[in-house]
Amino acid sequence: QVQLVESGGGLVQLGGSLRLSCAASGSVFSASVMGWYRQAPGKQRELVAAIISGGNTNYADSVKGRFTISRDNAKNTMYLQMNSLKPEDTAVYYCNMVRAGDYIRYWGQGTQVTVSS
């Protein structure tokens, strides 16, 4: 069983920065695809950024150049550095793992990010 625990959310002003972390249990973290999703009130959950085991990354157009996804396989932890935050970035951010081997998808409990103008 995989557990994903997010941290680092909070309230920040327009233009500010936050760093989200996702700590994963289990032994297959390094081989798994990891990602950050977000869901704003009344909207569908959307992919923000993803990172594969080799380190290649993919970003939503809306966050390119502002957000950076990274992973530390030795710590079983993924990060999302968010800079130049905008009110439209306000959402609950979820950590996601597509587990290597069986491709089962796991979700964290979510962490709230609120950007005030």
Secondary structure, DSSP 8 states (H G I E B T S, - for coil): ---EEEE--EEEETT--EEEEEEE-SS-GGGSEEEEEEE-TTS--EEEEEE-TT--EEE-TTTTTTEEEEEEGGGTEEEEEE-S--GGG-EEEEEEEE-TTT--EEE---EEEEEE-
